[in-house]
Amino acid sequence: MKVLRFCWCVVWVIGTVNIWGARVAGVWDEIVFGQPSSERRHGFSDKATEIVRGGMEEPARVLLPVPGERVEGGNMTFTMKIDPDRQNYFTARFWGSDSGNSNLLILFCEGKQVGYRHLGDYDVLDIANEDLPRPGHFTYTTVPLPFSMTKGKEKIELSIRSTGRIARYGNSFDAYQKVMEKPSKAIYKGYTHTEAWFRPSKKEIREFEQGERRVRTAPGEEVMEEVRQFVNRQISGYMKKTEIDQETAALLAYAYHEPWTVAYRNKAVAEQVIRTADQYYERFAREPKSVYDGSWLTVGPLCEALNVFVPEVCEVWDGKMANGRTRRENWTDMFAACVDYAKTHRRSYTNQSMIVDLHLYNVNRMLAVFAPEKALPVWQALAFIYESMGIAPWSGSLSADGLPTWPLGKTYYQFSQDGLSKELGYVGGYGEILNWMVHLYEATGERGLTDTRDPLVRAQMLKILHARSHFRYPTPDNEGYAAMRGESVIGWRDHGYYPAGITYGERGYHREGTPIMAAAATLDPEAVAYAQQMMEDNQFFAVVKEKMKDRGLNSTYTLLRLPGEYELIMKQPRREGRLPMSEGMPDMLFSDEEVGVVALKNGDEILYTSLYWRANFAVNFLARVHYITPECDRVATVFEDIRYTPSGYTYTRPERNNLFFSPARNFYPEVKSAHTGEQLPIARIPDGVEFKPGQESVYAGKGDFYILRYGKYLIAMNCTRDQTFDVTVPTEGRVHTFPGKEVVRDKVLMVQPRSTTVLIVE
């Protein structure tokens, strides 16, 4: 097998991997922003910046908004020493108690942009969040400098520019790029170095005292009464409307069975839902495609609502509508058209696939009530759910003759065997799809009757909950109280989520889910234990109160579920178990070779890494790391070594500054990318799968074997089913396995198929 290691234009052919030779320790250069002498030595110049005293009273600079400027805020330029022969990295130092006001900080090298503004494998320097990344500690972000621009040079001109936040799916400039209104996150220092793992000096890394673990005292249970009042106000408003959409109809139908709501057993709700169905049919009659074309929902929420009122619907379905046909005949045509559309327009990203198939199932269920002969057999509708949930291989959309198309091959599953979704690699925010799984699980049975629901769906949901549990880590919330947050730094489709929201079982801060949905739906002991841990940390009410700030329909629907869920969880005995990354839990290693991700806990250190990192188009030799220690956080994009099966094709990076969806969102034509023209190899595409170079593919960038050395950790991951790879053991220091900590005396270790070996070098 040919093995390539691109250090841009350098190609190595490797037999046994041995990349741990002599390396230069420490940094090549360091600039202290806000310190005049340091800035003078580096030829510093700036526009619209301000010196501040920030964390630990150290100097720093913030970049300011520029009045009248639509895109960029302040910027600063400086020159730093680099190694002319090796791969160089740039690291920026931030204070974890700064939010950054959702602005972007972008590194430029010799006037060209380093990284991509939205979901590129090379990320920008900082995408701030309103939340605080690591209160009371410094954080470090590392990005690689393009080798083509540093080769043969001993100095390089770098710039850091600021912009306002971006709305990632905006299709026009104004919708996408927001004006910078507040100062950026403070930048304390910048460093150049050649080692992937950035090592601050001992003087810089203080021995932080963790202090006493503080637990919230407020808010408390009074929040649940606030939820009831808020939801009832919203419901009262919806019920007064003469016309509502199908999502509102689904909300009211759910409220119909909740005793504490104003909609409880209210006949007006049934009438309103039926009236809404008539209105949707009238729209369908005028323009059929307007109901379903391009929609993931078709009329799924409407059918979910109608299912609550089947007896009432049967009483009126023989009534004539304006076209002289019965309601039953008309609605049947609409439902059948939506089922036909949904089964031929399935989507390959996991969360999207689940949403499409959930609504397909709900529409088909109602079609079976109206015209059983036109509905899909129950087994076939359920098979779509099995595919979306990774229980069965994903067969894709049906062709015109009703056959599966298998666009990703006949062995592709939406979830890995270990329980992580694949979009295409590990996903943080979009991977938190337990809420959609609950909806799918509930759709397979009758409300409140858990014994009627599908047991395979339940088992898969709980498997995924367990897998996701490894991606919650302890860190103070914005006010310094103990909390667990979801891991998003290493997520393929995560933008601006460092840190992610407070997450225990599932991400209840999001508008489409509650913090305890899976626990309440299954009463599984492990799921209940995570919910109870959240309540013991008193983070449940804080998340719910924050959620109430969103007045959107989806948030109202999930708040509607909460009182019943909360009451059910509070009745449960205390279950054993806590989230694996919680303080005091034992050392742990979780690896998923299909997704290319590792999560490990070593004492009070936590390391997350995505070895298969945003390689949408080709093998890119990049890994993403989030390394959490008692002293600091490190966020890094670094080079790794990859063995892969070549396809013979290559991919050339285009001139884009925004890689994801960039043909439609290339809003900065004057900004040139530092990565343009880089050629990358494309891995082998399975037989029978259509592919052209330049297309996004789940296979084009996937390696067979990954090796990452980051600090004291060496991670070797074998992603194949039938090959064994070898890795050379580092010769420096004492080497032991993790976990288990057995001393390694061999010079070479064999890594078996679908396994990961972690070594610690001390």
C-alpha positions in Angstrom: 0.0 0.0 0.0 1.3 3.4 -0.9 1.4 5.9 2.0 1.6 9.6 1.5 2.4 12.3 4.0 1.9 15.7 2.6 3.9 18.4 4.3 2.6 20.3 1.4 4.8 19.1 -1.4 6.9 16.6 0.4 6.0 12.9 -0.2 7.2 10.1 2.1 6.9 6.4 1.4 6.6 4.7 4.8 6.8 1.0 5.7 6.7 0.9 9.5 5.6 4.3 10.7 8.5 6.0 12.5 7.9 9.7 12.8 9.1 10.3 16.3 12.7 11.4 15.6 14.4 14.5 16.9 12.0 17.5 17.3 12.5 21.1 18.3 11.0 21.8 21.7 9.4 25.1 22.7 8.5 28.1 20.6 10.3 29.9 17.9 8.9 33.3 18.6 6.4 35.0 21.0 4.6 38.4 20.8 2.9 39.9 23.8 0.0 42.0 22.6 -0.4 45.2 24.5 3.2 45.2 25.6 5.0 48.1 23.7 8.5 46.6 23.7 7.3 43.2 22.4 5.2 44.8 19.7 8.1 47.0 18.5 10.3 44.0 18.1 7.7 42.4 15.8 7.0 45.4 13.6 3.5 45.8 15.0 0.9 48.0 13.3 -2.8 48.1 13.9 -6.1 49.7 13.1 -9.0 50.1 15.5 -7.6 48.1 18.5 -7.3 48.9 22.2 -5.0 47.7 24.9 -6.7 46.2 27.9 -5.8 44.6 31.2 -7.6 41.3 31.1 -7.2 37.9 32.8 -4.7 37.8 35.6 -4.2 41.6 34.9 -2.1 40.7 31.9 -2.0 43.0 28.9 -3.9 42.2 25.7 -5.5 43.8 22.7 -9.1 43.8 21.6 -10.2 44.6 18.0 -12.9 47.2 17.8 -15.8 47.7 15.5 -15.2 50.3 12.7 -18.1 52.7 12.2 -19.6 52.3 8.8 -17.6 49.1 8.0 -19.9 46.3 6.8 -17.4 43.5 7.1 -14.2 44.0 9.0 -13.5 45.5 12.4 -10.1 46.2 13.7 -6.9 44.4 12.7 -3.3 44.1 13.7 -0.2 43.0 11.7 3.2 41.8 13.0 6.2 39.8 11.9 7.3 36.6 13.6 10.2 34.1 13.3 9.6 30.7 11.7 11.5 27.6 10.8 12.3 27.7 7.1 12.4 23.9 6.7 9.6 22.5 8.8 5.9 22.8 9.3 5.1 25.9 11.4 2.1 26.5 13.6 0.7 29.7 15.1 -1.0 29.7 18.5 -3.0 32.5 20.1 -3.6 32.9 23.8 -7.1 33.8 25.1 -8.7 34.2 28.4 -11.4 31.7 29.1 -13.7 34.2 30.8 -14.1 36.2 27.6 -17.1 35.5 25.4 -16.0 37.4 22.3 -19.5 38.6 21.5 -19.8 36.1 18.7 -17.3 37.9 16.5 -14.7 36.1 14.3 -11.0 36.4 14.5 -9.2 35.4 11.3 -5.5 34.8 10.8 -3.8 36.1 7.6 -0.4 35.1 6.3 1.3 37.4 3.9 -2.1 39.0 3.2 -3.9 35.7 2.5 -6.6 34.2 4.7 -5.6 31.1 6.8 -8.6 28.8 7.3 -12.1 29.0 6.0 -15.0 31.0 7.4 -17.5 28.2 7.6 -16.8 24.5 8.4 -13.5 24.2 6.7 -10.8 21.7 7.6 -8.6 24.6 8.3 -10.6 26.6 10.8 -10.3 30.3 11.4 -8.4 31.5 14.5 -11.5 32.0 16.7 -15.2 31.8 16.3 -16.5 33.2 19.5 -19.6 32.2 21.4 -21.7 34.1 23.9 -20.8 31.5 26.5 -17.5 31.5 28.3 -15.0 28.8 27.1 -13.2 28.1 30.3 -13.8 30.6 33.1 -10.8 31.5 35.1 -8.3 29.8 32.8 -6.3 30.6 29.7 -7.1 28.9 26.4 -4.8 28.3 23.4 -5.8 27.9 19.8 -3.4 26.4 17.3 -3.6 26.6 13.5 -1.0 25.4 10.9 0.7 27.9 8.7 0.8 27.0 5.0 4.1 25.3 4.3 4.1 26.7 0.8 4.3 30.2 2.3 6.8 29.5 5.0 9.3 27.3 3.1 12.7 28.9 2.9 11.8 31.8 5.1 12.9 32.8 8.5 10.2 35.4 9.1 6.6 35.8 8.1 4.1 38.6 8.2 0.9 37.7 10.0 -2.3 39.6 10.6 -5.3 39.0 12.8 -8.5 40.6 11.4 -11.9 40.8 13.1 -15.4 40.6 11.6 -18.9 40.4 13.0 -20.6 37.0 13.3 -21.8 35.1 10.4 -25.3 33.4 10.0 -24.0 30.2 8.5 -26.9 29.5 6.1 -27.6 33.0 4.9 -28.0 33.1 1.2 -27.2 36.8 0.7 -24.4 38.9 2.0 -26.6 40.8 4.5 -28.2 37.6 5.7 -24.8 35.9 6.1 -22.4 38.5 7.3 -23.5 40.5 10.4 -22.0 43.9 11.3 -19.5 43.9 14.1 -21.1 45.8 16.9 -19.0 45.0 20.0 -15.2 44.5 20.6 -13.6 41.1 19.9 -12.3 38.6 22.4 -9.0 39.9 23.9 -5.9 38.4 22.4 -3.0 38.1 24.9 -0.1 36.5 23.0 0.9 34.9 19.7 3.5 32.2 19.2 5.1 30.4 16.3 6.3 26.8 16.8 7.0 23.6 15.0 5.6 21.1 17.4 1.9 20.3 17.0 1.4 20.3 20.7 1.9 23.8 22.0 3.7 23.9 25.3 3.5 27.2 27.3 6.4 28.0 29.6 6.2 26.9 33.2 6.1 30.5 34.2 3.1 31.1 32.0 1.2 28.0 33.2 0.3 28.7 36.7 -0.8 26.1 39.2 -4.5 26.9 39.2 -6.4 25.9 42.3 -9.6 24.3 41.3 -11.3 25.6 44.4 -14.4 24.3 46.0 -17.0 22.8 43.6 -19.9 25.3 43.6 -23.4 24.1 42.9 -26.2 26.4 41.8 -28.8 27.4 44.4 -31.1 29.2 41.9 -33.2 29.1 40.0 -35.3 26.3 41.5 -38.6 24.4 41.1 -40.5 27.6 40.7 -39.4 27.5 37.1 -41.8 24.8 36.3 -44.8 27.0 37.2 -43.3 29.7 35.0 -43.2 27.1 32.2 -46.8 26.3 32.7 -47.9 29.9 32.6 -45.7 30.7 29.6 -46.9 27.7 27.6 -50.6 28.4 28.4 -50.2 32.0 27.2 -48.7 30.8 24.0 -51.5 28.1 23.5 -54.2 30.6 24.2 -52.8 32.8 21.5 -52.6 30.0 19.0 -56.2 28.9 19.7 -57.5 32.4 18.9 -56.1 32.3 15.4 -58.4 31.5 12.5 -55.5 29.9 10.5 -52.4 28.1 11.9 -49.6 26.1 10.3 -49.2 22.3 10.7 -46.5 22.6 13.4 -48.8 24.7 15.6 -51.6 22.1 15.0 -49.2 19.4 16.2 -48.4 21.4 19.4 -52.1 21.9 20.2 -52.8 18.2 19.6 -50.1 17.3 22.1 -51.5 19.9 24.6 -54.9 18.3 24.2 -53.8 15.4 26.5 -51.9 17.6 29.1 -54.2 18.2 32.1 -52.5 21.4 33.1 -53.0 23.2 29.7 -55.9 25.3 28.5 -56.2 23.0 25.6 -56.9 19.9 27.7 -59.9 18.0 26.3 -61.0 21.1 24.5 -63.1 20.3 21.5 -62.1 23.5 19.8 -58.6 22.0 19.3 -59.9 19.1 17.3 -62.0 21.5 15.1 -59.0 23.7 14.6 -56.8 20.8 13.5 -59.4 19.6 11.0 -59.8 23.1 9.7 -56.0 23.3 9.3 -56.0 20.1 7.2 -58.7 21.5 5.0 -56.6 24.6 4.5 -53.6 22.5 3.6 -55.6 20.6 1.0 -56.9 23.8 -0.5 -53.3 24.9 -0.9 -52.5 21.4 -2.4 -55.4 21.7 -4.8 -54.1 25.1 -6.1 -50.5 23.9 -6.4 -49.7 20.4 -5.3 -45.9 20.8 -5.0 -46.3 23.8 -2.7 -47.2 21.4 0.1 -44.2 19.1 -0.2 -41.6 20.3 -2.7 -38.2 20.8 -1.0 -39.7 20.1 2.4 -38.4 17.6 4.9 -41.8 17.7 6.7 -44.3 17.3 3.8 -47.5 17.2 6.0 -46.0 15.0 8.7 -46.8 17.4 11.7 -50.3 17.8 10.4 -50.8 14.0 10.3 -49.2 13.7 13.8 -52.0 16.1 15.0 -54.7 14.3 13.1 -53.7 11.0 14.6 -54.8 12.4 18.0 -58.3 12.9 16.7 -59.0 9.9 14.5 -62.6 9.4 15.9 -63.4 13.1 15.3 -61.9 12.9 11.8 -63.9 9.8 10.9 -67.1 11.7 11.9 -66.4 14.4 9.2 -64.5 12.6 6.4 -67.6 12.0 4.3 -68.4 15.7 4.2 -68.1 17.4 0.9 -65.5 20.1 0.2 -65.7 22.9 -2.3 -64.7 20.7 -5.2 -67.6 18.4 -4.6 -65.4 15.5 -3.4 -65.4 14.2 0.1 -62.8 15.2 2.6 -61.6 11.6 2.7 -61.0 11.6 -1.0 -59.2 14.9 -1.1 -57.0 14.3 2.0 -56.1 10.9 0.6 -54.7 12.4 -2.5 -52.6 14.9 -0.5 -51.3 12.2 1.9 -50.4 9.8 -1.0 -48.5 12.6 -2.9 -46.5 13.4 0.2 -45.6 9.8 0.9 -44.5 9.4 -2.8 -42.4 12.5 -2.5 -40.8 11.6 0.8 -39.8 8.1 -0.1 -38.1 9.4 -3.3 -36.4 12.4 -1.6 -34.6 11.0 1.4 -31.5 12.7 2.7 -28.1 11.3 3.5 -27.1 13.4 6.6 -28.2 11.6 9.7 -30.3 14.3 11.3 -32.0 15.1 8.0 -32.6 11.5 7.2 -34.3 11.0 10.6 -36.5 14.1 10.1 -37.7 13.1 6.6 -38.4 9.5 7.7 -40.2 10.5 10.8 -42.7 12.6 8.8 -42.9 10.0 6.1 -44.0 7.5 8.8 -46.6 9.9 10.3 -48.1 10.7 6.9 -48.2 7.0 5.9 -49.9 6.1 9.2 -52.7 8.6 8.5 -52.9 7.5 4.9 -53.4 3.9 6.1 -56.4 5.1 8.1 -57.9 6.9 5.1 -57.0 4.5 2.3 -55.1 1.4 3.4 -54.6 0.1 -0.1 -52.6 3.2 -1.0 -50.3 3.2 2.0 -46.9 1.6 2.3 -47.0 -1.6 4.4 -46.2 -0.9 8.0 -43.0 -3.0 7.7 -41.7 -0.8 4.9 -42.4 2.5 6.7 -40.8 1.1 9.8 -37.8 0.0 7.7 -37.1 3.6 6.7 -37.0 4.5 10.4 -34.6 1.5 11.1 -32.3 2.9 8.3 -32.3 6.4 9.6 -31.5 5.2 13.1 -28.6 3.0 11.9 -30.4 -0.3 12.7 -30.3 -1.3 9.0 -28.1 -0.1 6.1 -29.2 3.1 4.5 -30.7 2.4 1.1 -31.3 6.0 -0.1 -34.3 7.3 -2.0 -36.5 4.9 -3.9 -36.3 5.0 -7.7 -39.3 5.6 -10.0 -39.9 1.9 -10.1 -39.9 1.7 -6.3 -36.4 0.1 -5.8 -33.8 1.4 -3.4 -30.9 3.3 -5.0 -28.1 2.6 -2.5 -26.2 5.9 -3.3 -23.6 5.2 -0.5 -23.3 1.5 -1.1 -25.1 -1.4 0.5 -23.1 -1.5 3.7 -23.4 2.2 4.8 -25.1 2.8 8.1 -26.2 6.2 9.4 -24.7 5.4 12.8 -21.5 3.6 13.6 -21.5 0.3 15.5 -20.4 2.3 18.6 -23.4 4.6 18.3 -22.3 7.9 16.8 -23.9 9.5 13.8 -21.8 10.1 10.7 -22.0 13.6 9.1 -19.5 12.8 7.7 -17.3 12.3 10.8 -18.1 13.1 14.5 -20.8 15.8 14.9 -21.3 17.9 18.0 -24.5 20.0 17.7 -26.1 18.2 14.8 -25.0 14.9 16.3 -27.2 15.6 19.4 -30.2 14.0 17.8 -31.7 12.1 20.8 -34.7 14.4 20.6 -35.5 13.2 17.1 -35.0 9.6 18.2 -37.6 10.1 21.0 -40.0 11.4 18.4 -39.3 8.4 16.2 -39.7 6.0 19.1 -43.0 7.6 20.2 -44.3 7.5 16.6 -44.0 3.7 16.6 -46.6 3.3 19.4 -49.5 5.0 21.2 -49.0 8.0 23.4 -48.3 7.0 27.0 -48.2 3.3 26.2 -44.5 2.4 26.1 -45.2 -1.3 25.6 -46.6 -0.5 22.2 -43.4 1.2 20.9 -40.8 -0.5 18.9 -38.1 -2.3 21.0 -35.4 -2.1 18.4 -35.8 1.7 18.2 -35.6 1.9 21.9 -32.5 -0.2 22.2 -30.7 1.8 19.5 -31.7 5.1 21.1 -30.2 4.0 24.4 -27.0 2.8 22.7 -26.6 6.2 21.1 -27.3 8.0 24.4 -24.5 5.9 26.0 -22.1 6.8 23.1 -22.9 10.5 23.4 -22.3 10.4 27.2 -18.6 10.3 26.6 -18.8 13.7 24.9 -19.9 15.7 28.0 -17.1 17.2 30.0 -17.0 19.1 33.4 -16.4 22.8 33.2 -17.9 25.8 35.1 -20.9 27.5 33.6 -20.8 31.2 32.9 -21.3 32.0 36.6 -18.7 29.6 37.8 -21.0 26.8 38.9 -20.4 23.1 38.3 -21.8 21.9 35.0 -21.3 19.5 32.1 -21.0 20.8 28.5 -21.3 19.0 25.2 -18.1 18.6 23.2 -18.3 20.5 19.9 -14.7 21.7 19.2 -14.0 18.5 17.2 -17.4 18.5 15.4 -17.6 18.5 11.6 -20.7 20.6 11.4 -20.2 22.8 14.5 -19.7 26.5 14.0 -19.4 28.9 16.9 -20.1 26.3 19.6 -17.0 26.6 21.8 -18.3 25.9 24.3 -21.5 24.1 23.5 -24.4 24.4 25.9 -25.0 22.7 29.2 -25.6 19.0 28.3 -26.1 15.9 30.4 -28.5 13.5 28.7 -29.3 15.6 25.7 -29.0 19.2 24.7 -32.1 20.7 26.2 -30.9 24.2 25.6 -31.8 23.7 21.9 -35.2 24.7 20.6 -36.1 21.2 19.4 -35.4 19.2 22.6 -35.7 19.0 26.3 -32.8 18.1 28.7 -34.5 14.8 29.8 -36.5 13.6 26.8 -34.9 10.1 26.4 -34.9 9.5 30.2 -38.6 10.3 30.4 -39.5 8.3 27.3 -37.7 5.2 28.3 -37.1 5.4 32.1 -33.8 3.6 31.3 -31.7 3.5 34.5 -28.6 5.0 32.8 -30.6 7.8 31.1 -32.4 8.5 34.4 -29.1 8.7 36.2 -27.8 11.4 33.9 -31.0 13.4 34.3 -30.6 13.1 38.1 -27.0 14.2 37.9 -28.2 17.3 36.1 -30.8 18.0 38.8 -28.2 17.4 41.6 -26.0 20.0 39.9 -29.1 22.2 39.7 -28.5 22.9 36.1 -31.9 21.6 34.9 -33.9 24.7 35.9 -31.2 27.0 34.7 -31.3 25.4 31.2 -35.1 25.5 31.2 -35.2 29.2 32.2 -32.8 30.0 29.5 -34.9 28.1 27.0 -37.9 30.2 27.9 -36.2 33.2 26.3 -36.9 31.7 22.9 -40.5 32.5 22.0 -40.4 30.3 18.9 -42.9 27.5 18.3 -40.4 24.7 18.6 -39.2 25.9 22.0 -42.8 26.2 23.2 -43.5 22.6 22.0 -40.6 21.3 24.0 -41.5 23.3 27.0 -45.0 21.8 26.8 -43.4 18.4 27.3 -41.3 19.4 30.3 -43.8 19.4 33.3 -44.8 15.8 32.6 -41.3 14.7 32.0 -40.0 16.4 35.1 -42.8 14.9 37.3 -42.0 11.4 35.9 -38.2 11.7 36.6 -38.8 13.0 40.1 -40.7 9.9 40.9 -37.8 7.6 40.1 -35.4 6.3 42.7 -31.8 7.5 42.5 -30.1 5.5 39.9 -26.4 4.6 40.1 -24.0 6.1 37.6 -22.7 9.4 36.4 -21.4 10.7 33.1 -18.0 9.1 32.3 -16.1 12.4 32.1 -17.3 13.6 35.5 -14.8 14.5 38.2 -13.8 11.4 40.2 -14.8 8.9 37.5 -12.1 6.3 36.5 -9.8 6.6 33.5 -11.6 5.8 30.3 -11.0 5.4 26.6 -13.8 5.6 24.0 -12.9 5.2 20.3 -15.1 5.0 17.3 -13.1 3.8 14.2 -16.0 4.4 11.8 -16.2 8.0 12.8 -12.5 8.5 13.5 -12.9 10.0 16.9 -11.3 9.4 20.3 -12.4 10.6 23.8 -10.2 9.8 26.8 -10.1 10.7 30.4 -6.7 10.3 32.1 -7.0 11.4 35.7 -8.0 15.1 35.6 -7.1 15.4 31.9 -9.6 15.0 29.0 -8.5 14.7 25.4 -11.0 14.7 22.5 -9.7 14.3 18.9 -11.2 13.9 15.5 -8.6 12.0 13.4 -11.0 12.0 10.4 -11.4 15.7 10.3 -13.6 17.6 7.8 -12.1 15.6 4.9 -15.1 16.1 2.7 -13.2 16.0 -0.6 -9.9 14.3 -0.1 -7.4 13.0 2.5 -6.1 16.1 4.2 -3.8 14.8 6.9 -5.4 17.0 9.5 -6.6 16.2 13.0 -8.7 18.3 15.4 -7.9 18.3 19.1 -9.5 19.6 22.2 -7.2 19.0 25.2 -8.5 19.9 28.6 -6.2 20.0 31.6 -6.5 21.6 35.1 -4.3 24.5 33.9 -5.8 25.4 30.5 -7.7 24.4 27.4 -6.0 23.7 24.0 -7.9 23.8 20.7 -5.8 22.8 17.8 -5.8 21.8 14.1 -2.6 19.8 13.6 -1.0 17.5 11.1 -1.1 13.7 11.5 0.0 10.7 9.5 -2.5 8.7 7.5 -2.3 5.5 5.6 -5.0 5.2 3.0 -5.9 3.2 -0.1 -5.4 5.5 -3.1 -7.9 6.0 -5.8 -5.6 7.6 -8.3 -7.5 10.8 -8.2 -6.4 14.1 -6.6 -8.3 17.1 -5.4 -7.0 20.7 -5.9 -8.2 23.3 -3.4 -10.2 26.0 -5.2 -9.9 29.7 -4.6 -12.4 30.0 -1.8 -12.4 31.7 1.5 -15.6 29.9 2.7 -15.3 26.2 1.8 -18.7 24.9 2.8 -21.5 25.9 0.3 -19.0 28.4 -1.0 -20.2 28.7 -4.6 -23.3 30.3 -3.2 -21.6 32.1 -0.4 -18.4 33.5 -1.8 -19.1 37.0 -0.4 -15.5 38.2 -0.1 -14.0 38.0 -3.6 -11.2 40.4 -2.6 -10.0 38.0 0.1 -7.7 35.3 -1.2 -7.1 32.0 0.5 -3.7 30.8 1.7 -4.6 27.2 0.7 -5.6 27.7 -2.9 -3.9 25.2 -5.3 -3.0 22.6 -2.6 -3.3 19.1 -4.1 -4.6 16.3 -2.0 -5.0 12.6 -2.7 -8.5 11.0 -2.9 -9.0 7.7 -1.1 -10.5 4.7 -2.9 -14.3 5.0 -3.5 -16.2 1.6 -3.2 -17.3 0.0 -6.4 -20.8 0.9 -7.5 -20.8 4.3 -5.7 -20.9 7.3 -8.2 -18.2 9.8 -7.6 -16.4 12.7 -9.4 -13.4 14.5 -7.9 -14.6 17.6 -6.1 -17.8 16.1 -4.9 -18.4 15.7 -1.2 -18.0 12.1 -0.3 -18.1 9.9 2.9 -15.2 8.0 1.3 -12.9 10.4 -0.5 -11.1 11.7 2.6 -11.3 8.6 4.8 -8.0 6.9 5.8 -7.4 3.3 6.7 -4.9 4.0 9.6 -4.3 7.2 11.6 -1.4 8.2 13.8 -1.5 11.3 15.9 1.2 12.4 18.3 0.0 15.2 20.5 2.0 16.0 23.6 2.5 12.8 25.7 -0.2 11.0 23.8 0.3 8.7 20.8 -2.9 7.6 19.2 -3.0 4.9 16.5 -6.4 4.1 15.0 -7.1 1.2 12.6 -10.3 1.9 10.7 -10.3 -1.1 8.4 -12.2 -4.4 8.9 -9.6 -6.8 7.7 -6.1 -5.2 7.9 -3.4 -5.0 10.6 -1.1 -2.0 10.9 2.1 -1.4 12.8 3.3 1.6 14.7 6.8 2.3 16.0 6.9 2.9 19.7 8.6 6.3 20.7 12.1 5.8 22.0 12.1 8.8 24.3 10.9 8.5 27.9 8.9 5.8 29.5 6.0 4.5 27.4 2.9 2.8 28.7 -0.5 1.8 27.4 -3.7 3.7 28.2 -5.8 2.7 29.9 -4.1 0.1 32.0 -0.7 1.7 32.1 1.3 -1.3 31.2 4.9 -0.5 30.3 5.6 -1.0 26.6 8.9 -2.8 25.9 8.3 -3.7 22.2 9.7 -1.5 19.5 6.7 -2.0 17.2 3.1 -2.6 18.1 0.4 -4.2 15.9 -2.9 -2.4 15.7 -5.7 -4.8 14.9 -8.7 -4.1 12.7 -11.3 -1.7 14.1 -9.3 -0.9 17.1 -7.4 2.0 18.6 -4.1 1.9 20.6 -3.2 4.8 22.9 0.3 5.2 24.4 1.5 7.7 26.9 5.1 8.9 26.7 6.5 10.2 30.0 
